[in-house]
């Protein structure tokens, strides 16, 4: 169940399903969000790679910019509602800033765009909400100026760079505002750091205890952000994590029990329909793998029995065998994979 070939089959099957689901979901959403998303993307494109690494140290998330800012909708949040949603992780402050930047003309500089946002808040809100919101945004704008100018070490170690970014945040921002703006991101970074220790220290525990302990650690580290962080997690990544945490236990089971246990975990994350599609994909991939094994066996026998043929005759006959066993398209794909493997081996 856990040899490398079958792992690849599992991954391939799930990715096929998830890719299809993502495609259709995004196709349906595009008509609603394309204008907003494009506006946000045009602002992001103005940043250099160095600026992106400082402003978005965790990377720009895939869902970023897909909706309007909560401060630019018909049902506006007051300051208390806005800050409560920041504390729970329901919204992300930095994302809201960049969603609002779509209000700015393309040729505006950062400080000009910041003024547009502050005027938008003044226009949309009355005291004291407008002043409280503007104070938070002004704090962030001051931080953004400072972080753009911050010199980070040439080291590729993320932890070193992130520690400097956190230090700069505390220099520029009040502790309360720093937590409102960056609390959720910093909780995620902390969890990514301490989970390594958990994975190592929990190796002797049962798979069930490891899964429960992992989730308890996540809940403790995320704190008030936990529920909303879970809604943003990648389903496939969570599936892989649970399989990994239970791997030692699964290896001890019979093949039939392994299959049943793995199927139960697949249903947990992808539902019965998803698990059924995974199984069908695995069966199809297994059939293709068997065809390739049959071809390579016949090819080996042919070459050993016909060593006197010239290279062109050998290749013509091998192509004939490939097409007969694999079909024309898969035969061509097989050759492309082999050529790629050879090219990669030469690089090594």
N, C-alpha and C positions, 0 to 999 in steps of 0.2 A: 504493500500500500504506500510505503514511503520511499521507495527507490526513486532515483532522479527522473526516470522516464515517466513514471506514473504521476509524479508531482507536476511535471510539465503538462501532462494531459489534463489534470485537475485545473491548473491555472488557465490553460487554454480554453477549456469549456466554460469556466466562470466568466472569463474576460469577454468571450463571445456574447454571452447573455447580457452582461452588464453594459457592454458597448452598444448593443441594440437598444436596451432600455434608455440609456443616456441619449442616444441619437433621437429617438422619438419624443422623449420629454423635452429636449432642447429645441426640437423642430416646432413643437407646439408653443413653446414659450417665446421663441424668437420674435414673433410678430408683436408681442406685448412689450418686450424690454429692449429691443434693438436700439431704439433712439437713445434711451438712457445709458445703455452699456457703451455705445459708441462714444457718447459724450464723455464718460468717465475715462474710457481708454485713450481718447485724444489728449486728456490732461496727463495721464500716466506716461504717455509717449514723450512728453517734454522732459522727463527725468532721465538723468544718466544712470548707468548701471550702478555706479557708486552710490548715488542718491537713493535708488530703489533699495539697495542692501541696508541702508540706514533707516529709511522711513518704513520699509516693510521687511524687517529682519527675518521673518518667518516665510517670506515670499508672498506674492500676490495671490490670494485664494481664488479658486475657480468661480465661486459664486459672487465674487466682488463686483458691485456695480449693476447687478441684475434688477434691482428695484429702486424706486425713488427714495430719497432721504426721508426719514421720519419727520424732518423739519421742513419738508417741502411737499406736504400732502394736504388734503382737505381737512383731515382730522388731526390737527396739530397737538403734540404733546406739550404739557407745561413742563417747567424745569424739574419739578419733583418726579414726574412720570419719566422724564428723559433720564435723569440720574438713576432712578430705580432700575430701569432697563439696562443701563450700563453696568450696574452692580450685579445684576443677575446674568449678564452675558447675552441677553436677548438681542441687543444691538452692540455694535462695535464702533467706538467713537471715531477712530481713524477712517473707517469706511464711510461714515457719515460725512466727514469733511470732504472726502474726495468725490462723493456723490453730489455734494453741493457745488463743487467746482465745475460741474457741467453747466452751471448758470453763467460762467464767465466766457467772454469772447476769446477766441483762439489766440489772439495776439497779446493777451494780458500777461503781465509778469506776476510772480507769486504774490507780491504785496498788493498789487492792484486787485487780484482775484480775492484775496483775503478781505479787502474792503467791500467787495461785492457781497460776500457772505455775511459780513457784519450788518450791512445795510438791509439785506434780506431778512435777517433776524429782527432788526428794529421795525421793519415794515410789517412783519407777520405777528409779532408779539407785543404785549403791553407790559409795563413795569409791574412787578419786579422781575418777571420771567425773562424779559429781553436782556436786562442787565446781567442776570446770573448766567444766562447762556453765553452772552458775549464775553464775559469774564473767563469762562472755561475755554472758549475758542481762542481768545487772545493768548491765554497761557500756552495753548498748543502751537499757535503760530510762532510764538517766541522760541519755543522748543525746536520747532522745525527749522528755523533759521540757524540755531546753534548746532543741531545735529547734521545739517548739510555741511557745516564747516569743520566738524569733528574729524580728526585724523585717526583712522583705525590702523592697527598693526598689519603688516603684510602677511602675517600668519594666516593660514587657512582655517585655523581652529575656531569654530563658531562660538564656543563658550567664552573665549578671550574677548572677542569683539562684542558679544552681547553684554558682558559685564561692564564694558566701557560705556555702552549705550545706556544701560540702566543707571550707571553713575551720573551720566549727563542729565538724565531725566530728573533725578533727585536734586541736582544742582539748580535746574531751571524751574521746576514745578513744585507746588506745595504737595506734601505727601498724599493728602486726600485726593487732589486732582490727578496726581500720577496714577493712583489706584483706579480712579474712574476711567481714565484714558487707556491705560496699559495693563490693568489688573488681569484681564482675561488672557492676554497674550503671554504675560509673565508666568501665569499659572500653568499654561500649556508647556512653556519651555522648561519649567521646573519639573513637570511630570516626565517629560521626555528624558530629562537627566537622571532622575531617581529610578525610573523604571528599569534601567540597565542593572542597577544593584539588586532590584527585586528579582529579575529574571535569573540572576546568578545565585542569589541566596535561597531561592525557593525550589531549586532543582530537585531536592529530596522529597518535596511534598507531592501529594497525589495531584493528578490533573485537575480534579474538582476543586481542591483547596487552592491550587494556583490560580484558577479562573476567578474564584471568589476573592482571593487576596489581591489580585490585580485590579479588580473592579473597586474594592474597598480603598486601595491606594489612590486610584483615580478620583474617587469621590472625596477623599480627605484632601487631596492636593488641589483639586478644582474648587472646592468649597461652594460658595454661592453660584459659581458658574457651571456647576456640574450638569444640571439638567439641560441647559441650552448648549453646552459643549457637546453633549451626547447627540443632540439632533444634527450637529454638523459633521459628525464622524463618518468616515468612509466605511460602508458596510463590508466591502471586500477585505479591507485592511483588518477590520475586527474579526472577520471569519478566519483569516490567516493567523491572527494572534491566538485565537482560541485553539486552533489546530496545533499550533506550536506549543502552547502551554500543556496540551494533553498528549503530545507526541509520544513520550515515554510510555504512558499508559496504553495508548493505542497499539504500540509495537508489541505489547505483551498479549494482545487479543488474537484470537483465531482470525483468519481472513474474512470469514463470514461476519464475525462480531465487529471487526474493523469497519467493514463496509456499512453495517447497520448504524454504528456509532457516528461515522462520518456523515452518513445520510441525515441523521437526526440533527447534527450541527448545521448542515447545509439548509435544512428546513427552518431552523431557528433564525437564520440570517436572510434567507432568500425566499422563504415560504415553500409550500409543497410544489407549486408550479415551477418555481425557479429550480428547486432540487431535481425535479423531473427533467427539466431542460438540460441541467448539468449532466445527468445520467446519460441522456441521449447523445450529448456532445462527446462524452467519454467513450461511449460505444462506437460512435462514428470514427473518433480519433484512433481507437484501438484497431478498428478494421483497416484504416489507412496504414497504421504502423505494421500490421501483419503483412499487408501487400508489399511494403518496402522491404521487410525482412525476407519475404519470398523472392523478390527481385534480386536482392543482394546475394542470396544463396545461389540462384540460377546464374547470375553474372559471374560469380566466383567459379562455379563449375565450368561454365563456357570458356572462361579465360584459361583455366588450367588444361582444358582439353584442346584448345586452339591457339597455342602459343606461337605457331608459325605464321599466323595471319598478320598482314601489315596493319598499322594503326588505324587507317581509315576503314578497313574491313571490320576490324574489331568494334570500332565505335558505331558503325552502321548497324551491326548485329545487336549490340547492346541497346541501341535506341529502339530497335524493333521489339526486343524483349520488354523494355520499359513501357512502351506504349501498350503492348498486349496486356501487361499485368496492372499498370497504373492508370492507363488512359493518357491521352495526348497532353492535356493541361498539367496533370500531376507529374508526368514524366519531365516536362519542361521545368516545372517548379523544382523537382528533385535535382536537376542539373544546376539550376541557379543556386540552390543551397550548398551544393558541393563546391561550386566555384567560390562562393563567399567564404566557406570554411577554409579553403586553400589559401585565399587572400589573407584571412585573419592569421592563419598559422605562419605565413611568411613575415607578417608584421611582428609577431612574437619572437 
